[in-house]
Amino acid sequence: MPRSSVSKLLQDLEQHLGTKLVERSTRALTITPEGEAYRDLALGLLADLDAMDAAAGQARSSPRGRLRVDVGSSLANLVIIYLGEGGLDVGRWSTELHGDPAARR
């Protein structure tokens, strides 16, 4: 972003707030105490937004619900072993495993 655009946005923000955020000289910009307080609050808000995005993204990427598996008894044993070894993240799943009723006879 061009320096002139940043300068204009900063001036607009200062006008909106009714206070100076930086002191300008021909050689430097110095942040005012009001500018420091505003920056600190803005950084806190940005951190909160990042946390909100991360939480929402995690909720979308983590499957949840009920997992019901109907399989024959020999395959059921493999599924039980797989789940027991952590092969599937079941933290948000409730699981039901049903073997083939015909195989139980």
N, C-alpha and C positions, 0 to 999 in steps of 0.2 A: 504494500500500500504506500503510495507516495507520501512523503513527509508533510506536504501541504494539506493532504486529506486528513491525516492524523491531527495536525494542528487545528484544522477547522472543526473536527469532531470534538476535540478537547475544549475548544472555545464554546461550542454549543452546549456541551455538558456543564461547563462552569456557569454559563448564563442560565441554564435550566435550574441548577442548584442554588444560584445566587451567591456563590463563593468561589474563591480562587483555589484551584487544586495544585497549581505550580506557579512559581515565580519565574518570570522570563527575563533574561538579560541578553546582551548581544552574543555572549559566548556560551551560555549554559541555561539549563532548566533545573530548578530546585523544587522538590516536592514540598508543599506546605504541610503543616500538621493536619489540616483538614483533608488534604490530599492523601496523606498516609492513612488516616482513619478510613477514608472512602475506599482506598486500595485494599486495606485489610479486610473490610467487610465484603468487597467484591470477590476477593480470593476465596473467602469462606463460602460464598454463594456458588462459585465455580466448583469448589470441592464437593459441595452438596449435590450439585447437578451431575457431576461425574459419578458419585455414589448412587444417585437415582438411576442413571443410565445403566450402570453395572448391575444393579438389582433387577431392573426390568429385563435386561439381556439374559441374566441368569435364569429368570423365571421362564423366559421363552425357550431357552436351550435345554432346560431340565425337564424331561418327560415326567408326567405324573398321572396317576389314575390307577385302574385295576388291570393287572396282567393275569389273564386266565389262560392256562395251557392245558389242553386235553391231548394226551399222548398215550401211547402204549407203555406198559410197565418198564420194559427195558430202556426205552428212550427217557422215561421219567427219571430213572436213576441217573442218567447222564446230565439231565437238566438240573437235578438237585445238586449234583457235584459241582456243576458249572456255577450255579448261584452261590453255593457255599464257599467257593474259592474267590468270590468277588468278581466274577465275570460280567455281572450286570449291576449297575448302580441302582439299587432298589430303595434308596432313601425316601423317595416320594411315591413309591408304588406299593400297593397292597397286592400280594401275590396269592394265587390259588393254583395248585397243581393237582390235576386229576388224572389218574392212570386209566387205562382202558378197562372198563368194567368186565369185558369178556375175558381179559387176561387174568383177572383175579380169581376166576373159578377153577 
